[in-house]
């Protein structure tokens, strides 16, 4: 019983101290950084200014408790020795391997970085199939097959909306209401 108590105290102490560690990486050992969306297979390399800005944000971030994070974006730090460090992000939270998290305080930061590297401006929005169900409008964040993707492109074009397809992920320009997105999803014949 005493041994179990001692092990529990050591474990809790190590978790507590690990969660208070600041993000620390010597940027001179990092060759370059790439970002990719969760559903994408192609990574985009950060520019030099994005590289510098991300390192500064991470070094001034707030450490958090180890936890799981639903990945919106993946970051890969390519080190000079050929090894890699991988991180996942969700809004302003960055999760290191092993679960340690850091908050950079900007929920749109990684989206902006990815948009810049993909050549999109902030007035583009990712299209998600949108449905009316039981009097509510819901969006389904899933990857569409090529048939549905082509159908929604035709509907957006027919109604005069600009769009761009980046490796099977569709972005439309401007703000469209949820009701209009639901109408377009219906007209494209996309079934939930």
N, C-alpha and C positions, 0 to 999 in steps of 0.2 A: 504494500500500500504506500509506504514512504517512497519507494523507488518510482512508482507511478506518479506521485505528487511532484517529485523532483523533476522527472522528465517533462511533465506538463508545465512547470514553472520555466524550465530552460527553453522549451518550445515557444511559449507565449512571449518570453523576453526577447528571443531572437526575432520573432515576427514583429514585435513592437519596434525594436531597434532598426530592423530592415525597412520598415515602412517610413521611417524618418530620414532615410538617406536621400540626399539631393542627387539629381541626375549629374553624373560627372563623366565626361569623355573629353580627351585631349583631341581637339579637332585636327591636329596635325597628323594623327594616325588614320584619319578617314579620307579615303581617296575621293569617293563621291557617294551621293545618296539618291535612291530611287523611290518613287511612290507609285502605287497602283491601287485601283478600286478593288473592292472585295470580289466583285464578279468578273474582273478583267484578268487576262493572262499576260498582258503587255505592261511593263513598267515604264514610267517616264522619269528621265533623269532631271534632278533639280538643277536650276541655274546656280551660278556661284553666289549671287545675292540671296537666293532662297536657301541655299546651303548654310550660309553665314547666319541668316535670320533664324532658321530652324534650330541650329546649335545654340544660339543665344537664348531662344525661347525655352528650350529644354533645360539649359543650365540655370535659368531663373524660375523654373517650374516649381510647383508645390507637390511634394511627395504625398502619396496616398497609401491606403492599405492595399495589400495584395488582393486582386480580384480578377474575375473573368470580364472580358470586354467583347461585345458583339462588334466585330471588325467592320468598319466602313472603308478604311484604307489600310494598306500595308506599307510600312517603310522598311527599306533595306539599306543599311549602312555598309558599304563596301570598303573594307580596311586595306591599307597599303600592303599588308602581308598576304593578301588574297582571301582572308576570312571575311565573314559577314556577320552582322548583328541584325536581328529581325525584331520589329515592333509592330503592334497593331494599334489603330486609333479608333475612337468613337467620340465624336464631337471634339471636346477639348482634352480628352483623356488619352494618354499614350501608355500602352502596356508593354513592358519588357518581357522577355522570356523569363519564366519563373513567377510571373504574376505581379511584379512590382509595378505600380502605376504612378503617373505624374500628370498634373493638370497644368496646361499652358494658359488657361484662362480665356481662350478665344474659340468659341464653338464652331465658327465658320472657317478657321484657319486652314485646315487640310483640304477642305472643299475648294477654297480659293487657290491654293497651291496647285491642286490637280487641274482646275479649270484653266489656270494660266499655262500650264505645261501642255494641256490638250488644245490650246488655242481658242478657248471659249471666253466670252465676257460674262460678267455676273448677271446679265439679263437672260441667260439661257438656264433652263430648268430641265432636270431629268424627267422623262415621261415614264409614268407607272400606270398600268391598267387601273382604271377607276370605275367603280360600280355603285349602283344604287341597290341597297339591300335592307329590307325591313325599315324603310323610311330614312335610312342613313346613307351617307356616301363614304365608301371605303376605298383606299388605295392598296394595291397588292404589290409589294416590292419584290418582284421576281423577274428573272430574265425571260424575255419573250423568245419564242421560236421564230425562225426567219419568215414564215408565212404571216404570223400576226404582226411582225415588225413591218413588213411591206404593206400590209393593210392599213396600219395606223399612219404610215408615211403618206399614203394616197389620200387619206381623210384630211390630214393636216395640210397637204398641198392644195386639195380641193377648196379648203376654206381660207387659203391665203396665208398660212403660217409658215415662217421659216423654221427649218429644222436641220440638224446635223446628226449623222450616224457615225459614232466612233466605235468601231469594232463591235457592232451589234447592240450598243447602248444608245438610245435615242434621246436627243435633247431638243427642246423647242424654244423659240425665242419669244420673250414677253411673258406676261402673266395671264394665265388661263384659269378661270374659276373651276372649282371642283365639279360644279354642275356641267360646265362645258366639256371638261375632261371625261366625265361619265357619258355624255352624249357622243363624243368622238369615239370612245371605247366601244360603245354600243354599235355605232355606225361602221366601225372597223370589223365587227363580228367577233371580237375577242371575248371568249367565254371564260368565266372564273372557274 
